[in-house]
Amino acid sequence: MVLLALTYKKLVPRDFKVLQVIEREMPRYEYVPVELIERRLRMPSSHVAMSLQKLNQLKLVRRRLGEYVGYRLTYMGLDMLAIHSLVERGILHALGDKLGVGKESDVYSGLTPTGERVIVKFHRVGRTSFQRVVRVRTYAADRPYATWLQIAKVAGQREYRVLEELYREGALVPKPLGYSRHAVVTEYLEGVELYLYKDPIDPESMLQRILETLRKAYLDVGIVHGDLSEYNVLVVIEDEEEKPYIIDWPQYVEREHPSAEQLLRRDVEYIVRFFRKKYGVEVDAEKALKYVKGEVETV
């Protein structure tokens, strides 16, 4: 059993209440004073102390000693709160193996209460440099004083909401099932990342479908992916057809954003160039860009 699931099973309701209080107070305190935690919980200080010691040992909180004793959440503490919320709401029943580690996320398999297999993605903003995060995550630049945990929550919320809109418009994206804080749950797709995909059946059709999803995103939802590459396209074989699902959307920008045109051009040119080099598909990048923007009807 993975570490997150093992840790979750060690927690009792009191522990979650302590974590929730620390989470609520963190926007006001770098380290939440233990006296404040005790006041908010209205339970014996000895009980609070036992929970805090346990949470600190499990690395769900970090303790500060000095002028005062205080605690702050770690990413793993935030994981526990997200899992708890998803379980309580009937979205998630069990967490399985880790499927992948990205620059800014960890991806796990999971099960719903009805036994349906799902993907659980935990955003981990802050693994890379602050400069890179700001460059590819415009919402981070708008929150210069936010903590990484706060920015990760924003990333999770953004990704879930935009997946809802894209899925509703018929774009090839994973079906969103729920989210909490920085964790997003989607349907499980059995596929291969594009950069690993060899000997395609119909690469021209795959590229066309990717451009169709970018077009729906731009025209119907009003957004630009902003960071498209062969690493966030998942090729799934369904009914003997190759379907390229575009994943990883939290860095999207609105169509009206000053950088939208530049990012859209980059997305289109990059994916067209990849298909040319990898699969020998010849498509004019300028015409593909006009297609995505709705200026022409075919590529």
N, C-alpha and C positions, 0 to 999 in steps of 0.2 A: 504494500500500500504506500502511496506517495506521502511525502512529508506533510503537505497541507492537510490531507485527509486524516492522517494520524494525529496531527496537532489539534484539528477540529474536534476529534472525539474526546480529547482530554479536557475540553472546556465545559463548564456548567453555566446555568443562567446568570449567576452572579458575575462571572467573568465577562460575559457579553455586556452586562450593564456597566461595568467599569470601563470597558473599551469604548462603549457608546458615549459615556460622559467625557472621556479624554478627546474623542473625535469632535464632539460638539464644542469644546472649549479651545481646541487648537488654533482656530483662526485668531484668537485673542492672546494666546500664550505660546511661546516657543516650546516651553515645557510647562505643563499644567500643574500647578501646586497641589501637593497631596491633600492639604487642608481643604481646598476647593472641591476636589474629587469626593472627599468625605461628606462635605455639606450637600452636594448635589445628590448623592446616593441615599442619604438618610438611613444609613445602616451602621452597625457598630464599627468603630475604627479598626478593631482587630480583624474583622471580616474583610474590610477593604485592604488592609495590609497583607493578608494572606493571598488575596487575588493578585495584588500588584507584584508580590514576590514571585508568584507562579507565572504571571504573564511576562515578567522580566526574564525569568529563566527560560521560557519558551521563545524568547526573542520577538514577542509581539509588541512590546513597548521598550523604550529606551529610558533609563533613569538618569537624572541629572542631580549631582551632589554639589553643594557649595553654599551660596547664600540661602538657598531654600532647596528642599527636595521636590522634584517635579518629574513628570513623565510625558512622553510623547509617543504617538503611534509609529510603528515601523510599517513597511509595505506588507509584511506578513500579518501584522495586526489588522490592517485594512482588509487583507484577504479574508480573514476570519469573519469580519463584520459583513462583507459582501456575500460570502457563502451562507452565513446564517440567514440573511435576508432572503436569498434565493430559495433556500430550503423552506423557510417559514411560509413563503408565498406559493409553494408548490411548483416552482420552476425547475428546481434541481433536487435530485435525491441522493446522488453519489458522485464523487469526483474520482476520476480514473488516472491513467498515466499521463505524464507530461509528453506532449507531442512535438513541441518545438520551443525554441528560445530565440526571440528576435531582439533587435536593437532596443525596442521599447515595449516589449510584451512577452508574456509566457502563455503558452497555449496548452490546454489540457482536454482530454476527453471527459465526458460525464454521462450520467443517466438521469432521465426525468423520472417522476414517480410511476409513470406507466411503462418504464423500461426502454424508452426511446433514447437512442444514442445522440449526444449533442457535443458541441464544442464550447468550452469555457475559456475566454480570453481575458487575462488580467493585464491591464496596461501598466507599464513600468517606466513611465516618463522619468528621465533623469539619468538613465544609464549612460547616455552619450553626453557630449558637452552641452553646456547651456547655449552656446552659440549655434550649434546644429539644431537643437530643439526649437529655438526661436526662428531659425531660417525656414524650417519645414513645418512648423506649427505656429501659424499666425495667432491662434488663440492664446498661446503662451506669451507672446510678445505683448499682448494686451493686459497681462496680469504679472507685471514685473515683481510684485511683492508676495505672490502666492507661493506656497510650498509645493514640492514635487507631488505630494499626495493630493493636494487640491487640484493641480493641473491634470494629474492622472484621472481624477474623478470627472473633470470636464471632458477629457478625451473619451472616456467610456460613454458618457451621456451623448456626446456628439456622434460617436460611431453608431450607437443604437438608433438614435432618432433618424439619422440619414439613411441607415439600412432599411428602416420602416418605409420611408418615402420611396426609395429606389425599388424595393421589392414590390410595393404597391403599383409602381409604374411599369412593372414587367422587366426590369433590368436583371441581368445575370449577376446576382449577389446572393450570399447565403441568407436564408430566411431568419430574421431576428425573432427570438423567443422571449427575451427578457434581459434586464440589466439591473445591477445594483452597484452604485459607487463607480469603481473603475473596472468592474467585471461585466462582460457582455456574453450572453449565451445565444448561440445560433444553432441551426440545424447542422448535423454532421454530414460533411461531404467527403466521399471516398474518392480522392483525386491525387494528381501529381502536380507539383509546382511547374510552371511553364519552363523554367530554366533547365529542368531535369527531363522534360518530355521529349522523347525521341520518336522518330518514324510516325509523324501524324498522318491520319487518314485524309484530312482535308484542311491543310493549313490556311488556304485562302478563306474558307468559311469561318475558321476560328478567328482570324484577324477581323473579318467583317462583323462578327458578333461582339468582339471587344469594342470596336468603333461604335456599334449600335448602343452598347451600354454607356459609353462616354457621351453619346448623343442624347440619350434619355436623361442622363445626369445633368447635362448642360441645358437642354431645352425644357424638360418637364419638371426637373427638381431645382434647377438654377444653381448648380454647383460644378466645380472642377475637382477631380480627384487630387491632383497636385503632386503626386509622388509615384506615378505608375511605372512599373518595371516588370520584368519577367519573374520577379520574386513575389509579387502579390497578385498573380493570376494563377488560379487553380483549375487544371483541366480535368473534367469529370466526364466519364463515358456514360451516357444515359440513352437507352433505346438505340444503341449502336451509333450514337452521334457524339461528337466531341463538343462539350459545352465549357467555354472558358469563363469561370466565375471570377470577378474582380473582388478582392478582399482588401482589408486595411484602409479604411476611409476616414479616420479621425482628423487627418491633416487637410481635409478638403477646404476650399475657399468658395465663397459665394461668387456668382457670375459677375457681380458688380464690383468685386474687389479690385484694387489697382493692379494686383499681380496676376489676376485670373487669365488674361490673354497670354501672358508669358508662360504661365504654368500649363495651360491647355496645349499650347504649341509644343512645349517640352514633352508632355505626356504622349501626344500623337506622334511626334517625330521619333521619340525613343522607341515606341512599340512598333512603328512601321520599320524602323531600321533593324530592330531585333528580328522581325519576321523575314526581312530581306537577307540578313546574314545567316540566320539559323536554318531557315526553311526555303530560301530562294523565292519568296513571294515578292513580286514587284508591284508596289502601289505608290503612287505619287503622294508624298507627304502633304503638299499644299492642298491637293484635292481632298485628301482624307480629313484635313483640318476644316475645310469648308463644309464637308459632309457633317461632321460633328456639330458644327455651329448652325446647321440647318440652311446653309446657303445654296447647297445642291442636294439632290435627292438620292444620288448614287455615288459610290466611290470610283 
